[in-house]
Amino acid sequence: MVPEREPDVEIIPVDGPGDFAAALAIREVVFIEEQQVPREIERDDEDPTAYHVLAQVGGHAIGTGRLVEKREPPPGETGRWGQIGRMAVLVSHRRHKVGSRILEALEAEARRRGLDGLLLHAQVYAHGFYEAMGYEDASPIFDEAGIPHVEMRKRLT
């Protein structure tokens, strides 16, 4: 039987160029190699200012995600919003609730910053994961980097 949660998973804020390189390496494997997302789309101008986290097991990075504060709320919303993105977990550690722990850490940071809500672009295959974490559909399905996505939102206040 596969355990639900790896007991030794630690979620830490990215701190310095080494941690940032580890986050990018995970994204390289998951998005660029596995999902064939072009590098020029996967990397963007928000990376340097985003809040990033790493999931680690025994000091080895196995997952990552980021939070970007939005300048404007999404259409139909008010307050301060953030966007969750670049959530990635190495295949050997999927199905162990690592993604849930990453998302919870990013949501905690959003609350710490006083954000009123979060949005994300969920790959359609991961829709159920985000729905279970309290996110609701906010758009029809759209193409992003050749992969079907749906915008989802969650109010924090």
N, C-alpha and C positions, 0 to 999 in steps of 0.2 A: 504494500500500500504506500502511495506517495504522500508524504506529510503535507498538510495544508499550508504551513508557513515554515520556512527555514528558520530555526531558532537563532541562528547567528548572523542574520541579515542586519546590517547597520545602515541607516540612511544618514548621510552627512552632507552639509553644504559644500559645494565646490569651493576650494580655497587654494588659489594659486594656479600657475600654468600646468603643473603636473596633473592635478585633478581635472582641469579643463581638457587636457589632452586625453585623459582616460574617458571622459564623457564623449568627446568627439570620436574616439576609437569605437566605442559601443555603437554610436549612431552610424558610423561607417559600416560596421558589420550588419546591423539590422536594416537600415534604410537603403544604403548604397549597394551593398552586396546582395542581401537577401531579397529586397523589394525593388531593386533596380531604379531607385530614385536618383536622378542626376545630381552629382555633387553640387553643382551651381544652384540648385533648388534647395537642397538639404541644408547647406550652410547659408546664413543670412546676416544682415546688418544688426539684427537684434541679439545675436549671440553675445557680443561683448558686454552688453548692459543687462542681460537677463539674469535672473536668479536661477542657478542650476543646482541640482542635487545628484549625488551618486548613491547607489545601493552597492554595498560591499559585503563580501563573505570572506572572512579570514584576510582582510586587507586587499582583496582583489575586487576590482570594479566589475559588477555584473548587470547594472542597470542605471538609467539616468532619466531625467526629465527637467523641464525648465518652466519658469513663470516669467511672463512679460507684463508689465503694467501698461494698460491701454490709455491713450490720450483722451479718447472719447468712449462713452458707453456704447454698447451695440444698439442698433435701431430698436426703439420701443422700450429701452431700459433707461434707468437713471442711476446716478452715483458713480463710484469709482470701480472699474472693472479690470480684471487681468485675464490673460490668456495662458492656458496650460498648453505645452507643446513638447515635441521631440521626446515623447515618452518611449523608451526602448529598454527591453530586457533581453539579455542573451538567451538563446533558445534552450540552453541547458538548465536555465533557472525559471523558465515559464511554468505556469500552473502551480506556483508556490506562494502566491499572493504578494510577490515582490512588487508588481505593478500597483497593487492597492496601497502598499506602504509608501511607494514613491508619491502617488497621488495624494495621500493623506498628508505627507510632509509638505508638499507644495500648497495644499489648501491651508495648512496651519500657518505657513509663511504669508499667504494672502490675507488671512485673518489678522495676523500680527501687524500687517501693513494697513489695516483698516479698509480693505477692499470690500465692496458690497456684493460682488458676484464674479463668477469665472465663466469663460467660454472656452471651447476647444473644438478642433476639427477632428472628429473621431473617424478612423477608418471603419467602414461599414462592418467588417468582420469583428471589430472590437466594440460595437454599439452596445451589446448586452452588458459588457464590463462597466462602461461608463454609466449606463442606466442604473445598474445595481449600486453605483456609488452616488446616486442622486441627481444625475444630469438628465436634462430633458431636451428633446429635439427642438431645434429652432430654425431648421431649414430643410428644404428637400435635398435629396442626394445630389452631390456635385463631384466633379473630377478635380483632383489635386495631385499633380505629379503622376498622372495616369492611374490613380487609385481612387475608387469611390469613397467619398467622405460624407459626413453629415455634421453640421454645426450643432453643438449641444451646449446648454447653459445650466448654471446652478447659482441660485442666489445664496449668499453667505449670511445676509442679515435679514 
